[in-house]
Amino acid sequence: MAGRRTRNINGADVRRSTLARASGIAEQLHYECSTLLELFRKRESFPEDVADGRLVSTPPPSSQLDARDKLWCIHSALLQCQNLLEKATAKEEEELGGGRKGEYENQRKMVKERLSLLILSIGELLKAADGTAVLTPSLEGLELNIPVNLFELKVWVYRIFKEVDYWSKTTITALKDLPSVTVKEGVRTTRARDRRSTRR
Amino acid sequence: MARLSVSPTSKLNSSFVWLLCLVLGFSTMLIHAKTVLTIPQQLRLFPNRDTQELSISWLGGTATTFDLIILRTEFNETVLYETVSPTVNEESGLHQWTWTSVEPLECTSLSVQIRSRDGQSTSEWSYTETLQGKDLPSNKDFQMYPQDRIVPVGANTTFCCIMEEGMVFDEMYYERIVMNVTRLSRRTYSTTVFDQEASRPAGNNLVCYSKNKEKLTGASVFVGYPPLPTDFKCETHDLRSAVCQLNEGRETHFYGKRGTRYFLNKRNCTWLQQGQKEKTCSVDKWEGNWTLVAVNPLGQYSLTDSAELSHRVCPVAPVKLDAIVDAWNATVSWQWEYDSYSSLALVCKVQITNSGDNELTERVFSGVGLRSVFLSDLHPDERYSVKVSCGAQQNFWKWGNWSNPLYFTTKIYVPEAPDVWIWINRDNTGKVIWKPLTRRQSHGKLTHYEVSFWSPEENQTVAPTVSLSPSTLAAPVNLTQIASFGSDKIIAVVTAKNDAGSSPPASVHLHLTSVEPLTVTRIVYTDKGFPLFWESSASATGGYVVEWLDASCSRDCPVEWIKVPAGTTNVSIESDQFQPGIRYNFSLYSCSSDSNELLQRWQGYVQELVPSASLTLSAGQQDSDILLTWREIPLVNRRGFLLGYNIYISNGYQLTLLANLSDAETMSYTIKGLTKGTYKFTVKAYTAAGEDTGTTASVTLEPYTDWLILEILASLGIVTLLLAVVTFACYKKRKWVKKAFYPDIPEPKLPSDWPRAQGPLDVKPSPHSMVRVVEKPEYDCSKEMLVAIPEEDEDDEGQGIGDEPVDTDEPTSLRYYNQVVDEHPIRLRFPDSSTSSVSSMDSAHTDVTYTGIQTSGSSLVLQLDPQGSSEGRQPQLNQSVSYGGGGYRPQMQPRAPSDDMGLASPEPFLEPQATCTGGYKPQCSWHLDSPTDAAERGSLAPSLGSPTSVASTQFLLPDGEEHAGEKRQLSSSAATWFTNLLSSTKP
């Protein structure tokens, strides 16, 4: 028992550290995405509210959802953001690439890499929460109607950046509510397993 | 009628014919007219929205010109009204004309009508054909046209914004610039951007905002240039394929899919280097002729090249470089990537870089299939890097790329002989010195130096060999000590050693014949150093040594030297150690197998400066002049050749140049003609660079006292001489003097009844003298006074002489005195007078008793003014006192207190203090002449017959002399001056 309890405690520590790391990455992503938005806005002379409306089909995590669902929701949304970002980057390169890489291109690359890290961290949290492998959320409903003309493409790219910004912020908020729940649930799950093993 | 009927029948027929002809002709004309001005039919519009061209076709009959009108449908505004001559399609017979719209064709609907024109005749307008815009009510979207337009730099572009149905237009921006807009239709607004500059890589944006910026739409436009590549050349590296290069040339400002695409011989070119101005495209086979086409949305540009393969060989860089290394050389080898090079005549350049001094050299080698080279003339123990680049030896095209560098270090070797010299102090001590071996001269890390002393006469070493560390550059030597070995010709031998062995010996003679040359020549530094020239010396079989050092150094000096080969008679000396303001001595020695001989010596400065220290100055008075003297500035402080001295006098804050001494050897200067006072002098030494700060000395010029003393002495001598002459003259003429001043007193005339007894004259003072000075027991200087004997007492005696004709009622002596001393008659009074004359004080001291035969007397003897002693003459007493204060007043002075000299006075003088203390008092101390002394002698004899008063040094003047008073005044003044002089000279 003592050994198991020790392992449980260690597992909670790992989860806490994973959660902390995910929060940190989300915060960093939010900061970097804000910078990217600012760079893009300046470059294209866009007003701040140039484009509204969601591109990510996943609804924001409701407070009524449990931790796993919240995590799944965030994970799904971030994956869609990643997908959109990849497409936007590819399209931008196709339309405008070939020149010298400037500050905007570097910042965009940084956001992409940070988003990938955050998705990995959320995936670990998800895995820690229900103990099962993370299923890749469906990308159905993802708006992938890539605009034809360049101005619309720019607006679309900007909307994608705003989506990343929004979901990084949502992730930060969601992860703040998560620690006690996930740890308790983790402990509860462990206890249930203990009980089951005791019955056996 | 018949006729008409008959005739009319024929007439009718002819009229009918005519009418028919007319109708036919008219109808023919009408038919013809209708054929030429046909109303255009089958009007069709073919828009090209990318180029904003509207192609219009119609069937227009035979007409060749047409009127064409284009209207904006909604506002019925005319866009175009023009008479055109369209082309006709011969097959279809359609007329065709193309119109380019300023605005995008999507902006709003356009209506087109055409009519035929023949001169001034026109047909009816055709039906209206409308090109529908995107602002139809059925299309409610918020739109902007044109999208993604690509235009050349400088072009004008018109954009139109179609508002969403029900939306209100606000503004349009081009980048951040608000644009002027024109309304084209109910929902469409347009703006034109003129003379556009090159766009950003992402394209420039034109944004249309709805009211309150609620929504926006926009379009991007790309502005740039068509391609203009340059420098297109093809070459081969592998002797088989072609590699073509070009320079992109002018920036097109198009990127991504709008960027320039290149085609080499109509094949899409695969660029080996992306993102650079220089691009390289590879073709597998050498074709000999190439055409490059550069294409972008604004146009294309073609370049061609043609060449034989052998003329365009550019070898690749050698690989796998290796080296076999020795001390002075190395063999570098490499390999080729292509075997085909084995038969290719190559020329290769080898770049050798010495890591020690970063010296870079290139050497060129050639050969068929060259794979190695021999590098000679390297230096031992040095690190080299070697790179190789090759080209075709025949039909050279260009050098290939450099290989990667190969690094190696040559082996060590014995060091070079050190450069040895000697420095000898005046006391025959010194040191053998040598220059440090550089890394290149060392040929490896030095382990030590060895110094030995060898006697060529005895052919053996005279002292044990000394081993010194590599950092040591001198060995002490004592010539006196070495001379004790029995030979005066000793050679110091120095060798350097490293792990490879010992260097050749370097030797120097210890015996220096350093006879000082007669002159030391001054030399001037130039850009190339100190230029030294000398005459060739036969003794310089071993060349020359030029040695130089700081001239101010005297012992164990840090000396530098350079060895000059024999036959050379000039050299320029340059050194990093040279500093401005330091005097350098240069010595030329000839070197032979026997000795080193000093031939010549120079001195010079790299740059002369002003002296760093001032001279030591002293100033003093010499007679009535001022003498400035100074000591020379120490050599180390001169910092230049002293050219002289400037002497200034300081007037407050300003220095005035007194003199310029151009002789630097001058060490003093005399300033003459100065009046007494305090002066400041500044002496500044100067060199070619200017003056030093100077030294100031202050001196006060005093009057020249020696001369004054001499003048006084001379004056005294003259006076003394004069007195001596006068005395001598008086002595010689004493008879005359006596006669003049002291005539013989006539014998008294005796009455006949007077017995003439023959006997000696009793010279005992008569108690009946006419004048007797009466002493008062108590002395009071202020009350001294002359006491006259009452006349009653004299009467008796007066009877005795009253018969004499020369005698008067008054005593003779008194009359005399009245004449001489004062014009006031002397009135003798009894001592009861309350105010006795001040002058009587003097007579009180005289203490002379006249026997009545005295006819001569001094004013000093008697009371000046007997009346002054009376009450009524009081003011004259004061006058007398005043007189006495201004000149000689011997009679006015009080005597020294003495009981026997005091004169009784019932009344004190009015101003006894003035009388007593003022004026000259010589007689106060002349006691020898005092009456007391005379009285002590107990005789009046000395006073008898004397022409002078015993109390006076003056001669008593004879009576009756004219102007006696004035002369006496002068005489008195002179006597006073002389007396004062004597008095002042007394201690």
Interface residues (C-beta under 8 A of the other chain):
Chain A: R43 E44 S45 P47 V50 E93 E94 E95 L96 G97 G98 G99 R100 V148 N149 L150 F151 K154 V155
Chain B: M144 Q147 D148 Y173 E175 R176 R200 P201 A202 G203 N205 V207 K213 L216 T217 G218 A219 S220 Y255 G256 K257 R258 G259 Q274 G275
